[in-house]
Amino acid sequence: MLPSMNKLLEIYRRLYCAFGPQYWWPGEAPFEVAIGAVLTQNTNWGNVEKAIENLKREKALSAKRIHEMRTGRLASLIKPAGYFNIKAKRLKAFIDFLINEYNGSMERMKNEEMQTLRVKLLKIHGIGPETADSILLYALKKPVFVIDAYTKRVLSRHKIMGHEENYEKFQVLFHTALKKDIRLFNEYHALFVRLGKTHCKTKPICGGCPLEGI
C-alpha cells in the first residue's frame, strides 16, 4: 500500500469517525443537483437553497422552463445566490448544452462515457473543473473526486501536497491512491467541507481537530 494511500485512508477514517455521514449533495433529483452545482460557485449553500426555492415556486426548475425563460427573469429568481447576472448566463449555457446534446434528459447525459462527458462539460461557458466534477459525481453518480478550496487547504497543511499545485494534480492523487468508489468519493469530499467549516478555516482552529497528530 502506498504511503499516500495510507495517509488518505487514515484522514478519511478520522473524519468519518468524528463527523459521521454527511448526506451530501442536497437535492431531490439529478437536475436540481446540477443546477445547485452551478449556483454554488462563490457562495454558501444556504443562498443556493433560496435561489432553488424561488425556481420551484415559479415552477421553473426544469430544462424546458429555464431554456424558454428570459435571462433577466432567470437572474431575478436566482438573485439570492449572488453574481446572479453571471450565473444566469452560465445556467442558460448549461441548459442549452443539456437540450442540444441530450434532449434535456439528465438520464441520457448519465449514459455518456465519463471522460467524454467531462471534456464536453468543461467547454460550457462558466463551468470549470470543480463544477463539472460536482455534476459528474453528485448528479450523475460518476466516480470522480471533486477538489475544492477546503481539500487543498487540508492536504497542504498536512504536508501531503503543496497548495500551489493545480486541480488535476490533487485529483490524480485521490484517483491513484483510492479505489474509484462513488460513495467513498462523495463522502470524503463532503467531510473535507465539514472540516473546513469547523476547524480548517482560513485561521485554523487546530485544538480538537480530528486530524491532530497527522
TORTI-78267 format. One record per residue: x, y, z of N, C-alpha, C in turn. Coordinates in steps of 0.2 Angstrom, whole numbers. Atoms other than C-alpha are relative to their C-alpha. Example, Ala and Ser with C-alpha at 12.3 -4.5 7.8 and 13.67 -1.06 7.14 Angstrom:
// residues 2
    npx    npy    npz   capx   capy   capz    cpx    cpy    cpz
      4     -6      0     62    -22     39      4      6      0
     -4     -6     -1     68     -5     36     -4      5      3
This chain:
// residues 214
    npx    npy    npz   capx   capy   capz    cpx    cpy    cpz
      4     -6      0      0      0      0      4      6      0
     -4     -6      1      7     17     -5     -1      4      7
      1     -4     -5     11     29      9     -5      5      0
      6     -5      1     -1     42      2     -7     -3      1
      7      4      0    -15     29      1     -1     -1      8
      1      1     -7    -12     25     20     -2      6      3
      1     -6     -3    -12     43     24     -7      3     -1
      7     -2      2    -28     47     14     -5     -4      3
      5      5     -3    -37     32     21     -1      2      8
      0     -1     -7    -32     37     39     -4      7      1
      3     -6     -1    -38     55     36     -8     -1     -1
      7      2      1    -55     48     29     -3     -3      7
      3      4     -6    -57     36     44     -1      5      6
      1     -4     -6    -54     50     57     -6      5     -1
      6     -4      2    -66     62     48     -6     -3      1
      6      4     -1    -79     49     47     -2     -1      7
      1      2     -7    -77     44     65     -3      6      4
      1     -6     -3    -78     62     70     -7      3     -2
      6     -4      3    -92     69     59     -6     -5     -2
      5      5      2   -102     53     53     -2      2     -7
      2     -1      7   -111     53     36     -3      7     -1
      2     -7      1   -114     70     28     -6      1     -4
      7      0      4   -129     65     16      1      6     -5
     -1     -6      5   -122     77      3      0     -4     -7
      1     -7      1   -126     83    -10     -8      1      1
      8     -1     -1   -144     90     -5     -3      1     -7
      4     -1      7   -156     89    -20     -5     -6     -1
      6      5      0   -172     80    -24      1     -4     -7
     -1      3      7   -166     75    -42      6      2     -3
     -6     -2      3   -151     75    -53      0      7     -3
      1     -6      3   -157     90    -62      1      6      5
     -1     -5     -5   -158    100    -46      7      0      3
     -7      0     -3   -141     94    -40      4      4     -5
     -5     -3      5   -133    100    -57     -1      8      0
      1     -7     -1   -142    117    -55      4      3      6
     -3     -2     -7   -136    118    -37      8      1     -1
     -7      0      1   -118    114    -43      2      7     -4
     -2     -7      4   -118    130    -55     -1      6      5
      1     -6     -4   -126    141    -42      4      1      6
     -4     -1     -6   -115    137    -28      7      3     -1
     -6     -3      1   -100    145    -36      1      7      4
     -1     -7     -4    -93    159    -24     -6      2      5
      5     -1     -5   -107    157    -12     -1     -6      5
      2      6     -5   -114    146      3     -6     -3     -2
      6      4      2   -127    133      1     -6      3      2
      7     -3     -2   -140    142     11     -2      5     -5
      2     -4      6   -140    155     -3     -3     -3     -6
      2      4      6   -141    142    -16     -7     -3      1
      6      3     -2   -156    134     -7     -6      5     -1
      5     -6      2   -166    151     -8     -1      1     -7
      0     -1      7   -162    153    -26     -4     -6     -3
      3      6      3   -168    135    -30     -8      0      2
      7     -1     -2   -184    138    -19     -4      5     -4
      4     -5      5   -188    153    -30     -2     -3     -7
      1      4      7   -186    142    -46     -6     -5      1
      6      5     -1   -198    129    -38     -6      4      1
      6     -4     -1   -210    142    -33     -3      2     -6
      2     -2      7   -211    148    -51     -1     -6     -4
      0      6      4   -212    130    -57      5      0     -6
     -5     -1      5   -196    134    -66      6     -4      0
     -6      5      0   -185    120    -61      0     -6     -4
     -1      5      5   -184    111    -77      4      3     -6
     -4     -3      6   -174    112    -93     -4      4     -4
      4     -4      4   -188    117   -103     -2      7      2
      2     -6     -3   -194    131    -92      6      5      0
     -6     -4      0   -176    138    -90      2      2     -7
     -2     -1      7   -172    136   -108     -5      6     -3
      5     -5      3   -188    147   -113      0      6      4
      1     -6     -4   -186    160    -99      5      5     -2
     -4     -5      1   -178    176   -102      6      0      5
     -6      0     -4   -160    178    -95     -2      5      6
      1     -4     -5   -166    193    -85     -5     -2      5
      4      3     -5   -180    184    -77      3     -5      4
     -4      5     -3   -169    170    -73      4      3      6
     -4     -3     -4   -157    181    -65     -3      3      7
      4     -3     -5   -170    189    -54     -2     -6      5
      2      5     -5   -176    172    -47      6     -3      4
     -6      3     -3   -158    166    -43      4      5      4
     -4     -6     -3   -153    183    -35      3     -2      7
     -3      2     -6   -150    175    -18      7     -3      0
     -6      4      1   -136    165    -25      6      5     -1
     -5     -5      2   -126    181    -29      3     -1     -7
     -3     -1      7   -117    186    -45     -6     -3     -5
      6      3      3   -135    182    -52      0      1     -8
      0     -1      7   -132    190    -69      5     -5     -4
     -6      4      2   -116    180    -72     -3     -7      0
      2      7     -1   -124    164    -65     -6     -2     -5
      6      1      5   -140    166    -76      3     -2     -7
     -3      1      6   -129    166    -91      3     -7      0
     -3      7     -1   -120    150    -85     -5     -5      0
      5      5      0   -136    141    -81     -3      0     -7
      3      0      7   -143    146    -99      5     -4     -4
     -4      4      4   -127    139   -106      0     -8      1
      0      7     -2   -128    123    -96     -7     -3     -3
      7      2      2   -147    121   -101      0     -1     -8
     -1      1      7   -143    124   -119      4     -6     -2
     -4      6      1   -130    110   -119     -4     -6      2
      4      6     -2   -142     98   -110     -5     -1     -5
      6      1      5   -156    101   -123      3     -2     -6
     -2      1      7   -145    101   -138      4     -7      0
     -4      6      0   -134     86   -133     -4     -6      2
      4      6     -3   -147     75   -123     -7      1      0
      7     -1      0   -164     82   -127     -3      2      7
      2     -2     -7   -165     89   -109      0     -5      5
      1      6     -5   -163     72   -101      7     -1      4
     -5      2     -4   -151     70    -87      2     -7      0
     -1      8      1   -153     51    -89      4     -1     -6
     -4      1      6   -146     52   -106      7      3      0
     -7     -3     -1   -132     63   -101      4     -5      5
     -3      5     -5   -128     50    -87      3     -6     -4
     -2      6      4   -126     36   -101      6      2     -4
     -6     -2      4   -112     46   -109      6     -2      4
     -7      2     -3    -94     39   -105      3      6      4
     -2     -5     -4    -87     49    -91      5      5     -2
     -5     -5      2    -71     57    -98     -2      4     -6
      3     -3      5    -80     61   -114     -5      6      2
      5     -5     -2    -94     70   -105      4      5      4
     -4     -5     -4    -81     79    -93      3      5     -5
     -3     -4      5    -72     86   -109     -6      5     -2
      5     -4      2    -89     92   -115     -3      5      5
      2     -5     -6    -94    100    -98      5      6      0
     -5     -5     -1    -78    109    -97      0      6     -6
      1     -5      6    -82    118   -114     -6      5      1
      6     -4     -1    -98    125   -107      2      7      3
     -1     -7     -3    -97    144   -103     -1      0      8
      0      0     -7    -93    146    -84      0     -6      4
      0      6     -3    -91    128    -80      8     -2      0
     -7      2     -1    -74    124    -73      1     -7      3
      0      6     -2    -67    108    -66     -4     -2      6
      4      1     -6    -75    109    -49     -7     -1     -1
      7      1      2    -92    112    -56     -2     -6     -4
      1      6      4    -90     99    -69      0     -6      4
     -1      6     -4    -84     86    -57     -6     -1      5
      5      1     -4    -98     90    -45     -6     -3     -3
      6      3      4   -111     87    -58      1     -7     -2
     -2      7      1   -102     71    -63     -1     -5      6
      0      4     -6   -101     64    -45     -7      0      3
      6      0     -4   -116     70    -37     -7      0     -4
      6      0      4   -129     72    -51      0     -6     -4
      0      6      5   -124     58    -62      4     -6      2
     -3      6     -3   -115     46    -50      6     -3     -4
     -6      2      3    -99     45    -59      6      0      5
     -5      1     -4    -83     40    -50      6      5     -1
     -5     -5      1    -73     57    -50      0      4      7
      0     -4     -6    -66     66    -35      0      7     -1
      1     -7      1    -71     84    -33      6      3      5
     -5     -4     -4    -56     96    -27     -3      7      1
      2     -7     -1    -61    112    -19      5      3      5
     -4     -4     -4    -53    125     -8      2     -3      6
     -1      4     -7    -56    115      8      5     -6     -1
     -5      5      2    -47    100      0      7      2      0
     -7     -3      1    -32    110     -5      3      2      7
     -2     -3     -7    -31    118     12      2     -5      5
     -1      6     -5    -32    102     22      6     -4     -2
     -6      5      2    -19     92     12      6      4      0
     -6     -4      0     -7    107     10      2      1      8
     -2     -1     -7     -7    110     29      2     -6      3
     -3      6     -2     -4     92     32      6     -3     -4
     -6      1      4     11     92     20     -1     -6     -5
      1      6      5      3     79      8      1      3     -7
     -1     -3      7      3     91     -7      0      8      1
     -1     -7      0      8    109    -10     -6      4     -2
      7     -3      1     -7    121    -10      1      3     -7
      0     -3      6      0    129    -26     -1     -5     -6
      1      5      5     -2    113    -36     -7      0     -3
      7     -1      3    -16    113    -49     -5     -5      2
      6      4     -1    -33    105    -49      2     -8     -1
     -1      6      3    -28     90    -59      5     -4      4
     -4      4     -4    -13     85    -48     -3     -2      7
      4      2     -7    -24     85    -32     -4     -6     -2
      5      6      2    -37     74    -42      4     -6     -1
     -3      6      2    -24     62    -48      2     -4      6
     -2      3     -6    -18     59    -30     -5     -4      3
      6      4     -2    -35     53    -25     -2     -6     -5
      1      6      5    -38     43    -41      5     -5      0
     -6      5      0    -21     35    -39      0     -4      7
     -1      3     -7    -22     31    -20     -6     -4      2
      6      3     -2    -40     26    -18     -4     -3     -6
      4      4      5    -52     14    -27     -5      5     -2
      5     -5      3    -64     23    -38     -7     -2      2
      6      2     -3    -79     21    -27     -4      7      1
      4     -6      0    -93     34    -29     -2      2      7
      2     -2     -7    -99     33    -11      6      2      4
     -6     -3     -3    -81     35     -5      1      7     -2
     -2     -7      3    -78     50    -16     -5      5      3
      6     -5     -3    -95     58    -11      1      1      7
     -1     -2     -7    -92     56      7      6      3      2
     -7     -3     -2    -74     60      8      0      8     -2
      1     -7      1    -77     77     -1     -4      4      4
      4     -3     -5    -91     81     10      3      1      7
     -3     -1     -6    -81     78     25      6      5      0
     -5     -5      1    -67     89     19     -4      7      1
      4     -6     -1    -81    103     18     -1      1      7
      1      0     -7    -86     99     35      6      2      4
     -6     -2     -4    -69    100     42      2      7     -1
     -2     -7      1    -65    116     33     -5      5      3
      5     -4     -4    -81    124     41      1      0      7
      0      1     -7    -77    118     58      7      2      3
     -7     -1     -2    -58    118     60      5      3     -5
     -5     -2      4    -48    120     45     -2      7     -4
      2     -6      3    -53    138     42      6      4     -3
     -5     -4      2    -43    152     35      5      1      6
     -4      0     -7    -37    155     53     -2     -7      3
      2      6     -2    -37    137     58     -1     -1      8
      1      2     -7    -44    130     75      3     -7      0
     -3      6      0    -32    116     77     -1     -4      6
      2      4     -6    -37    111     95     -6     -4     -1
      6      4      0    -49     97     95     -1     -2     -8
      1      2      7    -47     94     76      1     -7     -1
      0      7      1    -50     76     71      7     -2     -3
     -7      2      3    -33     76     61      6      2      4
     -6     -2     -4    -22     82     75      5     -6      1
     -5      6      0     -6     72     75      2     -3     -7
     -2      3      6     -6     68     57      5      5     -4
